Every structure is written in structure tokens, then in C-alpha cells.
Amino acid sequence: MCTKKELQFSIFLIYNLAEKWQKQPADVYKTLNETNILDNYIFVCYDTLHTLGTEYLVEDITEYAREKGAAV
């Protein structure tokens, strides 16, 4: 279970990734959920991730998603 702040942060990330990946936010959510990035990275590392810049976060998560085999 995530906190309200973690949920708000994940929504922020999903919309920024959707813009970068040129996909719908629902598709980005599905990708992050299927690769366990949402639960095992974004929520777990929230304390560190939320202090980083948007551009860095988008690039970091994009690279991680590719390593997990996602087509982004």
C-alpha cells in the first residue's frame, strides 16, 4: 500500500513518462505495473526519487523500463 504522497508522485511520473514515450497514461501505468517498476522501484525508492529533477527521473525510469524489456 502506498501513501497519498507516493500516489501523487507516481501520477506525476506517469504523465511525464506518457509525454516522453508518446503514449496514453493508462498504457504507461500498465507498463510500469507489469514490469513491477511501480511497486518495486517508484514506491520503494520514493524518499530518494521525489528529490530528483523531472528530466532525470524520466530518463532513469525509461532506461530501467527498457532493461526490463518494455518497448518504450
mmCIF file of the N, C-alpha and C atoms, coordinates in Angstrom:
data_MODEL
# 
_entry.id   MODEL 
# 
loop_
_atom_site.group_PDB 
_atom_site.id 
_atom_site.type_symbol 
_atom_site.label_atom_id 
_atom_site.label_alt_id 
_atom_site.label_comp_id 
_atom_site.label_asym_id 
_atom_site.label_entity_id 
_atom_site.label_seq_id 
_atom_site.pdbx_PDB_ins_code 
_atom_site.Cartn_x 
_atom_site.Cartn_y 
_atom_site.Cartn_z 
_atom_site.occupancy 
_atom_site.B_iso_or_equiv 
_atom_site.pdbx_formal_charge 
_atom_site.auth_seq_id 
_atom_site.auth_comp_id 
_atom_site.auth_asym_id 
_atom_site.auth_atom_id 
_atom_site.pdbx_PDB_model_num 
ATOM 1   N N  . MET A 1 1  ? 0.834  -1.182 0.000   1.00 0.00 ? 1  MET A N  1 
ATOM 2   C CA . MET A 1 1  ? 0.000  0.000  0.000   1.00 0.00 ? 1  MET A CA 1 
ATOM 3   C C  . MET A 1 1  ? 0.882  1.250  0.000   1.00 0.00 ? 1  MET A C  1 
ATOM 4   N N  . CYS A 1 2  ? 0.500  2.230  -0.764  1.00 0.00 ? 2  CYS A N  1 
ATOM 5   C CA . CYS A 1 2  ? 1.294  3.450  -0.846  1.00 0.00 ? 2  CYS A CA 1 
ATOM 6   C C  . CYS A 1 2  ? 0.594  4.598  -0.122  1.00 0.00 ? 2  CYS A C  1 
ATOM 7   N N  . THR A 1 3  ? 1.368  5.605  0.203   1.00 0.00 ? 3  THR A N  1 
ATOM 8   C CA . THR A 1 3  ? 0.824  6.788  0.854   1.00 0.00 ? 3  THR A CA 1 
ATOM 9   C C  . THR A 1 3  ? 0.235  7.727  -0.200  1.00 0.00 ? 3  THR A C  1 
ATOM 10  N N  . LYS A 1 4  ? -0.482 8.742  0.268   1.00 0.00 ? 4  LYS A N  1 
ATOM 11  C CA . LYS A 1 4  ? -1.066 9.721  -0.643  1.00 0.00 ? 4  LYS A CA 1 
ATOM 12  C C  . LYS A 1 4  ? 0.033  10.442 -1.426  1.00 0.00 ? 4  LYS A C  1 
ATOM 13  N N  . LYS A 1 5  ? 1.132  10.773 -0.764  1.00 0.00 ? 5  LYS A N  1 
ATOM 14  C CA . LYS A 1 5  ? 2.243  11.457 -1.439  1.00 0.00 ? 5  LYS A CA 1 
ATOM 15  C C  . LYS A 1 5  ? 2.875  10.566 -2.504  1.00 0.00 ? 5  LYS A C  1 
ATOM 16  N N  . GLU A 1 6  ? 3.031  9.293  -2.203  1.00 0.00 ? 6  GLU A N  1 
ATOM 17  C CA . GLU A 1 6  ? 3.599  8.355  -3.183  1.00 0.00 ? 6  GLU A CA 1 
ATOM 18  C C  . GLU A 1 6  ? 2.665  8.209  -4.376  1.00 0.00 ? 6  GLU A C  1 
ATOM 19  N N  . LEU A 1 7  ? 1.375  8.176  -4.125  1.00 0.00 ? 7  LEU A N  1 
ATOM 20  C CA . LEU A 1 7  ? 0.397  8.073  -5.203  1.00 0.00 ? 7  LEU A CA 1 
ATOM 21  C C  . LEU A 1 7  ? 0.441  9.317  -6.087  1.00 0.00 ? 7  LEU A C  1 
ATOM 22  N N  . GLN A 1 8  ? 0.465  10.491 -5.472  1.00 0.00 ? 8  GLN A N  1 
ATOM 23  C CA . GLN A 1 8  ? 0.548  11.729 -6.243  1.00 0.00 ? 8  GLN A CA 1 
ATOM 24  C C  . GLN A 1 8  ? 1.829  11.786 -7.068  1.00 0.00 ? 8  GLN A C  1 
ATOM 25  N N  . PHE A 1 9  ? 2.927  11.347 -6.481  1.00 0.00 ? 9  PHE A N  1 
ATOM 26  C CA . PHE A 1 9  ? 4.210  11.328 -7.179  1.00 0.00 ? 9  PHE A CA 1 
ATOM 27  C C  . PHE A 1 9  ? 4.163  10.370 -8.366  1.00 0.00 ? 9  PHE A C  1 
ATOM 28  N N  . SER A 1 10 ? 3.580  9.191  -8.160  1.00 0.00 ? 10 SER A N  1 
ATOM 29  C CA . SER A 1 10 ? 3.509  8.212  -9.250  1.00 0.00 ? 10 SER A CA 1 
ATOM 30  C C  . SER A 1 10 ? 2.642  8.738  -10.392 1.00 0.00 ? 10 SER A C  1 
ATOM 31  N N  . ILE A 1 11 ? 1.561  9.428  -10.082 1.00 0.00 ? 11 ILE A N  1 
ATOM 32  C CA . ILE A 1 11 ? 0.712  10.010 -11.130 1.00 0.00 ? 11 ILE A CA 1 
ATOM 33  C C  . ILE A 1 11 ? 1.492  11.068 -11.900 1.00 0.00 ? 11 ILE A C  1 
ATOM 34  N N  . PHE A 1 12 ? 2.227  11.907 -11.181 1.00 0.00 ? 12 PHE A N  1 
ATOM 35  C CA . PHE A 1 12 ? 3.087  12.910 -11.807 1.00 0.00 ? 12 PHE A CA 1 
ATOM 36  C C  . PHE A 1 12 ? 4.066  12.236 -12.774 1.00 0.00 ? 12 PHE A C  1 
ATOM 37  N N  . LEU A 1 13 ? 4.706  11.166 -12.321 1.00 0.00 ? 13 LEU A N  1 
ATOM 38  C CA . LEU A 1 13 ? 5.662  10.452 -13.168 1.00 0.00 ? 13 LEU A CA 1 
ATOM 39  C C  . LEU A 1 13 ? 4.989  9.816  -14.382 1.00 0.00 ? 13 LEU A C  1 
ATOM 40  N N  . ILE A 1 14 ? 3.843  9.213  -14.170 1.00 0.00 ? 14 ILE A N  1 
ATOM 41  C CA . ILE A 1 14 ? 3.132  8.552  -15.268 1.00 0.00 ? 14 ILE A CA 1 
ATOM 42  C C  . ILE A 1 14 ? 2.807  9.555  -16.376 1.00 0.00 ? 14 ILE A C  1 
ATOM 43  N N  . TYR A 1 15 ? 2.340  10.729 -16.007 1.00 0.00 ? 15 TYR A N  1 
ATOM 44  C CA . TYR A 1 15 ? 2.004  11.727 -17.022 1.00 0.00 ? 15 TYR A CA 1 
ATOM 45  C C  . TYR A 1 15 ? 3.251  12.265 -17.730 1.00 0.00 ? 15 TYR A C  1 
ATOM 46  N N  . ASN A 1 16 ? 4.343  12.425 -17.015 1.00 0.00 ? 16 ASN A N  1 
ATOM 47  C CA . ASN A 1 16 ? 5.584  12.873 -17.652 1.00 0.00 ? 16 ASN A CA 1 
ATOM 48  C C  . ASN A 1 16 ? 6.166  11.787 -18.550 1.00 0.00 ? 16 ASN A C  1 
ATOM 49  N N  . LEU A 1 17 ? 6.077  10.536 -18.118 1.00 0.00 ? 17 LEU A N  1 
ATOM 50  C CA . LEU A 1 17 ? 6.543  9.433  -18.962 1.00 0.00 ? 17 LEU A CA 1 
ATOM 51  C C  . LEU A 1 17 ? 5.652  9.286  -20.192 1.00 0.00 ? 17 LEU A C  1 
ATOM 52  N N  . ALA A 1 18 ? 4.370  9.492  -20.038 1.00 0.00 ? 18 ALA A N  1 
ATOM 53  C CA . ALA A 1 18 ? 3.443  9.403  -21.172 1.00 0.00 ? 18 ALA A CA 1 
ATOM 54  C C  . ALA A 1 18 ? 3.804  10.424 -22.240 1.00 0.00 ? 18 ALA A C  1 
ATOM 55  N N  . GLU A 1 19 ? 4.160  11.611 -21.812 1.00 0.00 ? 19 GLU A N  1 
ATOM 56  C CA . GLU A 1 19 ? 4.564  12.643 -22.762 1.00 0.00 ? 19 GLU A CA 1 
ATOM 57  C C  . GLU A 1 19 ? 5.860  12.237 -23.476 1.00 0.00 ? 19 GLU A C  1 
ATOM 58  N N  . LYS A 1 20 ? 6.826  11.752 -22.716 1.00 0.00 ? 20 LYS A N  1 
ATOM 59  C CA . LYS A 1 20 ? 8.116  11.332 -23.283 1.00 0.00 ? 20 LYS A CA 1 
ATOM 60  C C  . LYS A 1 20 ? 7.958  10.140 -24.224 1.00 0.00 ? 20 LYS A C  1 
ATOM 61  N N  . TRP A 1 21 ? 7.170  9.155  -23.792 1.00 0.00 ? 21 TRP A N  1 
ATOM 62  C CA . TRP A 1 21 ? 7.003  7.923  -24.562 1.00 0.00 ? 21 TRP A CA 1 
ATOM 63  C C  . TRP A 1 21 ? 5.949  8.055  -25.659 1.00 0.00 ? 21 TRP A C  1 
ATOM 64  N N  . GLN A 1 22 ? 5.244  9.169  -25.693 1.00 0.00 ? 22 GLN A N  1 
ATOM 65  C CA . GLN A 1 22 ? 4.161  9.411  -26.646 1.00 0.00 ? 22 GLN A CA 1 
ATOM 66  C C  . GLN A 1 22 ? 3.117  8.299  -26.578 1.00 0.00 ? 22 GLN A C  1 
ATOM 67  N N  . LYS A 1 23 ? 2.697  8.025  -25.336 1.00 0.00 ? 23 LYS A N  1 
ATOM 68  C CA . LYS A 1 23 ? 1.676  7.014  -25.074 1.00 0.00 ? 23 LYS A CA 1 
ATOM 69  C C  . LYS A 1 23 ? 0.628  7.602  -24.143 1.00 0.00 ? 23 LYS A C  1 
ATOM 70  N N  . GLN A 1 24 ? -0.479 6.926  -24.034 1.00 0.00 ? 24 GLN A N  1 
ATOM 71  C CA . GLN A 1 24 ? -1.515 7.331  -23.092 1.00 0.00 ? 24 GLN A CA 1 
ATOM 72  C C  . GLN A 1 24 ? -1.066 6.980  -21.668 1.00 0.00 ? 24 GLN A C  1 
ATOM 73  N N  . PRO A 1 25 ? -1.433 7.787  -20.694 1.00 0.00 ? 25 PRO A N  1 
ATOM 74  C CA . PRO A 1 25 ? -1.069 7.486  -19.307 1.00 0.00 ? 25 PRO A CA 1 
ATOM 75  C C  . PRO A 1 25 ? -1.486 6.080  -18.861 1.00 0.00 ? 25 PRO A C  1 
ATOM 76  N N  . ALA A 1 26 ? -2.611 5.598  -19.326 1.00 0.00 ? 26 ALA A N  1 
ATOM 77  C CA . ALA A 1 26 ? -3.066 4.244  -18.961 1.00 0.00 ? 26 ALA A CA 1 
ATOM 78  C C  . ALA A 1 26 ? -2.085 3.191  -19.469 1.00 0.00 ? 26 ALA A C  1 
ATOM 79  N N  . ASP A 1 27 ? -1.528 3.412  -20.655 1.00 0.00 ? 27 ASP A N  1 
ATOM 80  C CA . ASP A 1 27 ? -0.547 2.473  -21.205 1.00 0.00 ? 27 ASP A CA 1 
ATOM 81  C C  . ASP A 1 27 ? 0.767  2.513  -20.422 1.00 0.00 ? 27 ASP A C  1 
ATOM 82  N N  . VAL A 1 28 ? 1.156  3.700  -19.991 1.00 0.00 ? 28 VAL A N  1 
ATOM 83  C CA . VAL A 1 28 ? 2.367  3.845  -19.181 1.00 0.00 ? 28 VAL A CA 1 
ATOM 84  C C  . VAL A 1 28 ? 2.168  3.135  -17.848 1.00 0.00 ? 28 VAL A C  1 
ATOM 85  N N  . TYR A 1 29 ? 1.009  3.353  -17.230 1.00 0.00 ? 29 TYR A N  1 
ATOM 86  C CA . TYR A 1 29 ? 0.708  2.677  -15.966 1.00 0.00 ? 29 TYR A CA 1 
ATOM 87  C C  . TYR A 1 29 ? 0.800  1.160  -16.140 1.00 0.00 ? 29 TYR A C  1 
ATOM 88  N N  . LYS A 1 30 ? 0.217  0.665  -17.212 1.00 0.00 ? 30 LYS A N  1 
ATOM 89  C CA . LYS A 1 30 ? 0.234  -0.780 -17.472 1.00 0.00 ? 30 LYS A CA 1 
ATOM 90  C C  . LYS A 1 30 ? 1.676  -1.282 -17.595 1.00 0.00 ? 30 LYS A C  1 
ATOM 91  N N  . THR A 1 31 ? 2.508  -0.565 -18.317 1.00 0.00 ? 31 THR A N  1 
ATOM 92  C CA . THR A 1 31 ? 3.912  -0.945 -18.478 1.00 0.00 ? 31 THR A CA 1 
ATOM 93  C C  . THR A 1 31 ? 4.641  -0.955 -17.138 1.00 0.00 ? 31 THR A C  1 
ATOM 94  N N  . LEU A 1 32 ? 4.462  0.103  -16.353 1.00 0.00 ? 32 LEU A N  1 
ATOM 95  C CA . LEU A 1 32 ? 5.132  0.195  -15.056 1.00 0.00 ? 32 LEU A CA 1 
ATOM 96  C C  . LEU A 1 32 ? 4.647  -0.881 -14.096 1.00 0.00 ? 32 LEU A C  1 
ATOM 97  N N  . ASN A 1 33 ? 3.376  -1.193 -14.183 1.00 0.00 ? 33 ASN A N  1 
ATOM 98  C CA . ASN A 1 33 ? 2.801  -2.220 -13.311 1.00 0.00 ? 33 ASN A CA 1 
ATOM 99  C C  . ASN A 1 33 ? 3.272  -3.617 -13.716 1.00 0.00 ? 33 ASN A C  1 
ATOM 100 N N  . GLU A 1 34 ? 3.260  -3.903 -15.002 1.00 0.00 ? 34 GLU A N  1 
ATOM 101 C CA . GLU A 1 34 ? 3.659  -5.227 -15.492 1.00 0.00 ? 34 GLU A CA 1 
ATOM 102 C C  . GLU A 1 34 ? 5.137  -5.516 -15.258 1.00 0.00 ? 34 GLU A C  1 
ATOM 103 N N  . THR A 1 35 ? 5.963  -4.491 -15.276 1.00 0.00 ? 35 THR A N  1 
ATOM 104 C CA . THR A 1 35 ? 7.402  -4.674 -15.056 1.00 0.00 ? 35 THR A CA 1 
ATOM 105 C C  . THR A 1 35 ? 7.775  -4.531 -13.579 1.00 0.00 ? 35 THR A C  1 
ATOM 106 N N  . ASN A 1 36 ? 6.786  -4.305 -12.741 1.00 0.00 ? 36 ASN A N  1 
ATOM 107 C CA . ASN A 1 36 ? 6.963  -4.125 -11.287 1.00 0.00 ? 36 ASN A CA 1 
ATOM 108 C C  . ASN A 1 36 ? 7.778  -2.889 -10.924 1.00 0.00 ? 36 ASN A C  1 
ATOM 109 N N  . ILE A 1 37 ? 7.946  -1.987 -11.865 1.00 0.00 ? 37 ILE A N  1 
ATOM 110 C CA . ILE A 1 37 ? 8.686  -0.759 -11.589 1.00 0.00 ? 37 ILE A CA 1 
ATOM 111 C C  . ILE A 1 37 ? 7.907  0.117  -10.616 1.00 0.00 ? 37 ILE A C  1 
ATOM 112 N N  . LEU A 1 38 ? 6.613  0.118  -10.744 1.00 0.00 ? 38 LEU A N  1 
ATOM 113 C CA . LEU A 1 38 ? 5.793  0.950  -9.872  1.00 0.00 ? 38 LEU A CA 1 
ATOM 114 C C  . LEU A 1 38 ? 5.931  0.524  -8.410  1.00 0.00 ? 38 LEU A C  1 
ATOM 115 N N  . ASP A 1 39 ? 5.721  -0.740 -8.133  1.00 0.00 ? 39 ASP A N  1 
ATOM 116 C CA . ASP A 1 39 ? 5.770  -1.226 -6.755  1.00 0.00 ? 39 ASP A CA 1 
ATOM 117 C C  . ASP A 1 39 ? 7.186  -1.396 -6.218  1.00 0.00 ? 39 ASP A C  1 
ATOM 118 N N  . ASN A 1 40 ? 8.085  -1.918 -7.038  1.00 0.00 ? 40 ASN A N  1 
ATOM 119 C CA . ASN A 1 40 ? 9.419  -2.270 -6.552  1.00 0.00 ? 40 ASN A CA 1 
ATOM 120 C C  . ASN A 1 40 ? 10.482 -1.202 -6.753  1.00 0.00 ? 40 ASN A C  1 
ATOM 121 N N  . TYR A 1 41 ? 10.134 -0.107 -7.397  1.00 0.00 ? 41 TYR A N  1 
ATOM 122 C CA . TYR A 1 41 ? 11.108 0.969  -7.582  1.00 0.00 ? 41 TYR A CA 1 
ATOM 123 C C  . TYR A 1 41 ? 10.529 2.323  -7.178  1.00 0.00 ? 41 TYR A C  1 
ATOM 124 N N  . ILE A 1 42 ? 9.453  2.732  -7.831  1.00 0.00 ? 42 ILE A N  1 
ATOM 125 C CA . ILE A 1 42 ? 8.914  4.070  -7.579  1.00 0.00 ? 42 ILE A CA 1 
ATOM 126 C C  . ILE A 1 42 ? 8.412  4.213  -6.144  1.00 0.00 ? 42 ILE A C  1 
ATOM 127 N N  . PHE A 1 43 ? 7.614  3.272  -5.670  1.00 0.00 ? 43 PHE A N  1 
ATOM 128 C CA . PHE A 1 43 ? 7.100  3.365  -4.302  1.00 0.00 ? 43 PHE A CA 1 
ATOM 129 C C  . PHE A 1 43 ? 8.192  3.092  -3.270  1.00 0.00 ? 43 PHE A C  1 
ATOM 130 N N  . VAL A 1 44 ? 9.010  2.089  -3.521  1.00 0.00 ? 44 VAL A N  1 
ATOM 131 C CA . VAL A 1 44 ? 10.060 1.712  -2.567  1.00 0.00 ? 44 VAL A CA 1 
ATOM 132 C C  . VAL A 1 44 ? 11.112 2.823  -2.431  1.00 0.00 ? 44 VAL A C  1 
ATOM 133 N N  . CYS A 1 45 ? 11.452 3.460  -3.529  1.00 0.00 ? 45 CYS A N  1 
ATOM 134 C CA . CYS A 1 45 ? 12.505 4.482  -3.525  1.00 0.00 ? 45 CYS A CA 1 
ATOM 135 C C  . CYS A 1 45 ? 11.954 5.906  -3.518  1.00 0.00 ? 45 CYS A C  1 
ATOM 136 N N  . TYR A 1 46 ? 10.704 6.062  -3.155  1.00 0.00 ? 46 TYR A N  1 
ATOM 137 C CA . TYR A 1 46 ? 10.062 7.380  -3.165  1.00 0.00 ? 46 TYR A CA 1 
ATOM 138 C C  . TYR A 1 46 ? 10.886 8.436  -2.435  1.00 0.00 ? 46 TYR A C  1 
ATOM 139 N N  . ASP A 1 47 ? 11.387 8.111  -1.245  1.00 0.00 ? 47 ASP A N  1 
ATOM 140 C CA . ASP A 1 47 ? 12.121 9.093  -0.442  1.00 0.00 ? 47 ASP A CA 1 
ATOM 141 C C  . ASP A 1 47 ? 13.290 9.714  -1.201  1.00 0.00 ? 47 ASP A C  1 
ATOM 142 N N  . THR A 1 48 ? 13.941 8.927  -2.028  1.00 0.00 ? 48 THR A N  1 
ATOM 143 C CA . THR A 1 48 ? 15.057 9.439  -2.827  1.00 0.00 ? 48 THR A CA 1 
ATOM 144 C C  . THR A 1 48 ? 14.571 10.032 -4.142  1.00 0.00 ? 48 THR A C  1 
ATOM 145 N N  . LEU A 1 49 ? 13.691 9.326  -4.827  1.00 0.00 ? 49 LEU A N  1 
ATOM 146 C CA . LEU A 1 49 ? 13.261 9.748  -6.155  1.00 0.00 ? 49 LEU A CA 1 
ATOM 147 C C  . LEU A 1 49 ? 12.569 11.107 -6.163  1.00 0.00 ? 49 LEU A C  1 
ATOM 148 N N  . HIS A 1 50 ? 11.752 11.388 -5.153  1.00 0.00 ? 50 HIS A N  1 
ATOM 149 C CA . HIS A 1 50 ? 10.997 12.643 -5.190  1.00 0.00 ? 50 HIS A CA 1 
ATOM 150 C C  . HIS A 1 50 ? 11.877 13.877 -5.017  1.00 0.00 ? 50 HIS A C  1 
ATOM 151 N N  . THR A 1 51 ? 13.143 13.679 -4.697  1.00 0.00 ? 51 THR A N  1 
ATOM 152 C CA . THR A 1 51 ? 14.059 14.817 -4.559  1.00 0.00 ? 51 THR A CA 1 
ATOM 153 C C  . THR A 1 51 ? 14.788 15.124 -5.867  1.00 0.00 ? 51 THR A C  1 
ATOM 154 N N  . LEU A 1 52 ? 14.609 14.290 -6.872  1.00 0.00 ? 52 LEU A N  1 
ATOM 155 C CA . LEU A 1 52 ? 15.329 14.428 -8.137  1.00 0.00 ? 52 LEU A CA 1 
ATOM 156 C C  . LEU A 1 52 ? 14.519 15.242 -9.145  1.00 0.00 ? 52 LEU A C  1 
ATOM 157 N N  . GLY A 1 53 ? 15.188 15.746 -10.151 1.00 0.00 ? 53 GLY A N  1 
ATOM 158 C CA . GLY A 1 53 ? 14.529 16.527 -11.196 1.00 0.00 ? 53 GLY A CA 1 
ATOM 159 C C  . GLY A 1 53 ? 13.707 15.665 -12.134 1.00 0.00 ? 53 GLY A C  1 
ATOM 160 N N  . THR A 1 54 ? 12.722 16.272 -12.729 1.00 0.00 ? 54 THR A N  1 
ATOM 161 C CA . THR A 1 54 ? 11.796 15.567 -13.619 1.00 0.00 ? 54 THR A CA 1 
ATOM 162 C C  . THR A 1 54 ? 12.514 14.931 -14.800 1.00 0.00 ? 54 THR A C  1 
ATOM 163 N N  . GLU A 1 55 ? 13.373 15.678 -15.453 1.00 0.00 ? 55 GLU A N  1 
ATOM 164 C CA . GLU A 1 55 ? 14.074 15.158 -16.635 1.00 0.00 ? 55 GLU A CA 1 
ATOM 165 C C  . GLU A 1 55 ? 14.910 13.935 -16.277 1.00 0.00 ? 55 GLU A C  1 
ATOM 166 N N  . TYR A 1 56 ? 15.625 14.009 -15.163 1.00 0.00 ? 56 TYR A N  1 
ATOM 167 C CA . TYR A 1 56 ? 16.439 12.878 -14.723 1.00 0.00 ? 56 TYR A CA 1 
ATOM 168 C C  . TYR A 1 56 ? 15.558 11.672 -14.419 1.00 0.00 ? 56 TYR A C  1 
ATOM 169 N N  . LEU A 1 57 ? 14.456 11.891 -13.728 1.00 0.00 ? 57 LEU A N  1 
ATOM 170 C CA . LEU A 1 57 ? 13.546 10.792 -13.376 1.00 0.00 ? 57 LEU A CA 1 
ATOM 171 C C  . LEU A 1 57 ? 12.995 10.102 -14.617 1.00 0.00 ? 57 LEU A C  1 
ATOM 172 N N  . VAL A 1 58 ? 12.565 10.899 -15.569 1.00 0.00 ? 58 VAL A N  1 
ATOM 173 C CA . VAL A 1 58 ? 12.003 10.337 -16.805 1.00 0.00 ? 58 VAL A CA 1 
ATOM 174 C C  . VAL A 1 58 ? 13.048 9.500  -17.525 1.00 0.00 ? 58 VAL A C  1 
ATOM 175 N N  . GLU A 1 59 ? 14.260 10.002 -17.628 1.00 0.00 ? 59 GLU A N  1 
ATOM 176 C CA . GLU A 1 59 ? 15.329 9.250  -18.296 1.00 0.00 ? 59 GLU A CA 1 
ATOM 177 C C  . GLU A 1 59 ? 15.685 7.986  -17.519 1.00 0.00 ? 59 GLU A C  1 
ATOM 178 N N  . ASP A 1 60 ? 15.769 8.099  -16.212 1.00 0.00 ? 60 ASP A N  1 
ATOM 179 C CA . ASP A 1 60 ? 16.109 6.960  -15.360 1.00 0.00 ? 60 ASP A CA 1 
ATOM 180 C C  . ASP A 1 60 ? 15.064 5.850  -15.474 1.00 0.00 ? 60 ASP A C  1 
ATOM 181 N N  . ILE A 1 61 ? 13.814 6.209  -15.377 1.00 0.00 ? 61 ILE A N  1 
ATOM 182 C CA . ILE A 1 61 ? 12.754 5.202  -15.438 1.00 0.00 ? 61 ILE A CA 1 
ATOM 183 C C  . ILE A 1 61 ? 12.624 4.645  -16.846 1.00 0.00 ? 61 ILE A C  1 
ATOM 184 N N  . THR A 1 62 ? 12.846 5.461  -17.852 1.00 0.00 ? 62 THR A N  1 
ATOM 185 C CA . THR A 1 62 ? 12.825 4.980  -19.235 1.00 0.00 ? 62 THR A CA 1 
ATOM 186 C C  . THR A 1 62 ? 13.905 3.922  -19.442 1.00 0.00 ? 62 THR A C  1 
ATOM 187 N N  . GLU A 1 63 ? 15.096 4.213  -18.978 1.00 0.00 ? 63 GLU A N  1 
ATOM 188 C CA . GLU A 1 63 ? 16.201 3.255  -19.108 1.00 0.00 ? 63 GLU A CA 1 
ATOM 189 C C  . GLU A 1 63 ? 15.900 1.961  -18.343 1.00 0.00 ? 63 GLU A C  1 
ATOM 190 N N  . TYR A 1 64 ? 15.384 2.106  -17.148 1.00 0.00 ? 64 TYR A N  1 
ATOM 191 C CA . TYR A 1 64 ? 15.049 0.932  -16.325 1.00 0.00 ? 64 TYR A CA 1 
ATOM 192 C C  . TYR A 1 64 ? 13.962 0.096  -16.987 1.00 0.00 ? 64 TYR A C  1 
ATOM 193 N N  . ALA A 1 65 ? 12.961 0.750  -17.559 1.00 0.00 ? 65 ALA A N  1 
ATOM 194 C CA . ALA A 1 65 ? 11.889 0.031  -18.250 1.00 0.00 ? 65 ALA A CA 1 
ATOM 195 C C  . ALA A 1 65 ? 12.445 -0.743 -19.449 1.00 0.00 ? 65 ALA A C  1 
ATOM 196 N N  . ARG A 1 66 ? 13.366 -0.141 -20.172 1.00 0.00 ? 66 ARG A N  1 
ATOM 197 C CA . ARG A 1 66 ? 13.993 -0.836 -21.309 1.00 0.00 ? 66 ARG A CA 1 
ATOM 198 C C  . ARG A 1 66 ? 14.783 -2.039 -20.844 1.00 0.00 ? 66 ARG A C  1 
ATOM 199 N N  . GLU A 1 67 ? 15.499 -1.900 -19.710 1.00 0.00 ? 67 GLU A N  1 
ATOM 200 C CA . GLU A 1 67 ? 16.238 -3.027 -19.163 1.00 0.00 ? 67 GLU A CA 1 
ATOM 201 C C  . GLU A 1 67 ? 15.302 -4.172 -18.770 1.00 0.00 ? 67 GLU A C  1 
ATOM 202 N N  . LYS A 1 68 ? 14.086 -3.821 -18.393 1.00 0.00 ? 68 LYS A N  1 
ATOM 203 C CA . LYS A 1 68 ? 13.086 -4.829 -18.007 1.00 0.00 ? 68 LYS A CA 1 
ATOM 204 C C  . LYS A 1 68 ? 12.374 -5.404 -19.224 1.00 0.00 ? 68 LYS A C  1 
ATOM 205 N N  . GLY A 1 69 ? 12.714 -4.929 -20.416 1.00 0.00 ? 69 GLY A N  1 
ATOM 206 C CA . GLY A 1 69 ? 12.143 -5.471 -21.629 1.00 0.00 ? 69 GLY A CA 1 
ATOM 207 C C  . GLY A 1 69 ? 10.927 -4.736 -22.174 1.00 0.00 ? 69 GLY A C  1 
ATOM 208 N N  . ALA A 1 70 ? 10.617 -3.589 -21.612 1.00 0.00 ? 70 ALA A N  1 
ATOM 209 C CA . ALA A 1 70 ? 9.470  -2.826 -22.076 1.00 0.00 ? 70 ALA A CA 1 
ATOM 210 C C  . ALA A 1 70 ? 9.814  -2.063 -23.358 1.00 0.00 ? 70 ALA A C  1 
ATOM 211 N N  . ALA A 1 71 ? 8.881  -1.993 -24.264 1.00 0.00 ? 71 ALA A N  1 
ATOM 212 C CA . ALA A 1 71 ? 9.072  -1.264 -25.515 1.00 0.00 ? 71 ALA A CA 1 
ATOM 213 C C  . ALA A 1 71 ? 8.639  0.184  -25.309 1.00 0.00 ? 71 ALA A C  1 
ATOM 214 N N  . VAL A 1 72 ? 9.601  1.005  -24.914 1.00 0.00 ? 72 VAL A N  1 
ATOM 215 C CA . VAL A 1 72 ? 9.295  2.426  -24.679 1.00 0.00 ? 72 VAL A CA 1 
ATOM 216 C C  . VAL A 1 72 ? 10.214 3.291  -25.493 1.00 0.00 ? 72 VAL A C  1 
# 
